[in-house]
Amino acid sequence: MYDIVVIGGGPAGITLAKRLGNKYKMAVIRPEDHSLIYCAMPYVIEDLIDEKKCFKKDDLVTDSGAELIRGNVSSVDFDKKEVTINNDTAVTYRKLVIATGAAPFIPPIEGSKLDGVMGFKTQTDLEKIQHLVNNGLKRAVVVGAGAIGIELAQALKHKGLDVSLVDMAAQVLPNLVGIDFSQKAAEELTKNGIHLMLNSKVERISGKTCANELHLDSGEVIYFDEYAPCTGNNDETVKGLVVFATGVVPELSFLPEGKLNTNRGGIVVNERMETNIHEVYAVGDCADFKGFITGESAPGKLATNAVPMAMVLANNLLGEQSEYKGFINGAATKVYDYYVGGTGLSASAAIKEGFEIVKGYSQLTTQFPIMPGKKELRVKLLAEKNSKKIIGGQVLSGEPVTSLIDLISFAIQQEATVFDLIQLSYSAQPYQSFFPAGNAIVMAAENIAKQL
């Protein structure tokens, strides 16, 4: 019997092993041959990095003292405290952690199971796309203009494919930034030859064995059959590729029904990552939790949420008192020469939640304006009008934006107000910032203050 069994070897499982593996008899069960750096997958297709560099070393688990078990969990018996692997091997536990992540969501429309229709989340998905591209694939449609969809579309375009990017929303990156900050990203995609099709929903995909046509609710049809076919993994003919990057659903198919409290977002957990079953916990993409700002159940399927959730759980299993406060969801992506990121609530999401908001903007450069390498830098902050607390922010720049996104996220975590940010102590240097008299975060906060 193991003290702790973790089902899932992704970021949360690895984090738990590193913290607990030398303190408990512990096993991490992973179905994949490798734990993969999923967010790097588009850059493998783009030939920027080798696939093997995306493989996390098994040593991350085993060097901690935990045992790594490769296999698929076929069932769990919570009464017996038993996990069955590959339908035949039983593993018993004292405490169980479910960290199985999530699988790509492919809508149950006509044609969704045809050859050439797939999601994009696993090593198998990556290798299938690479095989098709290397064997003559000419055209692809990416459904979903979020960060992964945009990154995949750019990678496929780089490989010489004719690429269409489809989304139901009126803008790209609809869950990351507002339309004012998405416009530049859309322009970059169009300028580089990606066919952008917004306000468009895929109604059906037609074909006998593989996708031949993709039908949108506007009546528009994307045809694949005029392009030369390529050979798929099983020697089938694939005329075009349709990749759904429209979100994920928690991977809970191995669990018995009616035992764990679940909802659409996954297994319901409290601030200590506890489920409704004693000594059963859930972390990461398979868990449902609340947003930091709203206090209500919220999306949060990010590795940057899974890791701190696992850290909180590890602390509690070590006897400490630790609580996870909720998703803030800072995230970023790269669209050709521009970097764009967002955190907290967007304006539309805040209004939908009933907040009265005030928006503040700043537009500077990433270096002293007199320097030859300066790039554009735009910041937007959102504050709740009554409390004056920061509840969201977005950044667009010609240089990486994650440090600024993290700063805004920290302001949200600390429940900082507009006036707290106006007093921000900051640094300046010709190659690394705007003039000392101006800071993008401070100026956006000052812009809000003037309106208040």
SULTA-V476404 format. One line per field, one symbol per residue. ss: DSSP state (H for helix, E for strand, C for the rest). psi: psi as a letter, one per 30 degrees, with the letter a starting at -180 (. if undefined). burial: I if it has 16 or more other ideal C-beta (glycine too) atoms within 10 Angstrom, else O. A space follows every 10 residues. Layout:
# SULTA-V476404
ss: ???
psi: ???
burial: ???
This chain:
# SULTA-V476404
ss: CEEEEEECCC HHHHHHHHHH CCCCCEEEEE CCCCEECHHH HHHHHCCCCC HHHHEECCHH HHCCCCEEEE CCEEEEECCC CEEEECCCEE EEEEEEEECC CEEECCCCCE CCCCECEECC CCHHHHHHHH HHHHCCCCEE EEECCCHHHH HHHHHHHHCC CEEEEECCCC CCCCCCCCHH HHHHHHHHHH HCCCEEECCC CEEEEECCCE CCEEEECCCC EEECCCCCCE ECCCCCEECC EEEECCCEEE CCCCCCCCCC CEECCEEECC CCCECCCCCE EECHHHEEEE ECCCCCEECC CCHHHHHHHH HHHHHHHCCC CCCCCCECCC EEEEECCEEE EEEECCHHHH HHCCCCEEEE EEEEECCCCC CCCCCEEEEE EEEECCCCEE EEEEEEECCC CHHHHHHHHH HHHCCCEHHH HHCCCCCCCC CCCCCCCCCH HHHHHHHHHH HC
psi: kkekkkjkga eeeeeeeeef fgfljkkkkk flekkkjeff eefeefgelk efffkkkfff eeffflkkkk lkjflkjfef hkkkkhgfkk kllekkkjhf bllkjjkhlk gfglkgklaj fleeeeeeee eeefggkfkk kkjjhaeeee eeeeeeeegg ljkkjkkflg llhfgellfe ffeeeeeeee eggkjkjlhk kkelklleel kekkklfffk kjkffflkll kaegglkkfl kjkjhgalkk jgffkkkgek klaefakkla fggkafkkgk lklaffkkal keefglklkh ikefeeeeee eeeeeefggl jkkkflkfhk lllkjcgkkk lllbkleeee eefgkklkkk lkjalflkff kfgklkjkkk kkkkeefgkk gllkkklflk feeeeeeeee eeeghklefe efgkkllkke fflllffkke eeeeeeeeee f.
burial: OIOIIIIIII IIIIIIIIII IOOIOIIIII IOOOIIIIIO IIIIIIOOOO IOOIOOOIOI IOOIOIIIIO IOIOOIOIOO IIIIIOOOOO IOIOIIIIII IIIIOIOOOO IIOIIIIIII IIIOIIOIII OIIOOOIIII IIIIIIIIII IIIIIIIIIO IIIIIIIIIO IIIIOIIIIO IIOIIIOIIO OOOIOIIIOI OIOOIOIOOI IIIIIIOOOO OIOIOOOOII OIOOOOOIII IIIIIIIIII IIOOIOOOOI OIOOIIIIIO OOIIIOOOOI IIIIIIIIII IIIIOOIIII IIIIIIIIII IIIIIIIOOO OIOIOIIIII IIIIIIOIII IIIIIIIOII OOOOIOIIII IIOIIIIIOO OOOIOOIIII IIIIOOOIII IIIIIIIOIO IOOIIIIIIO IIOOOIIIOO IIOOOOOOOO OOIIOOOIII IIIIIIIIIO OO
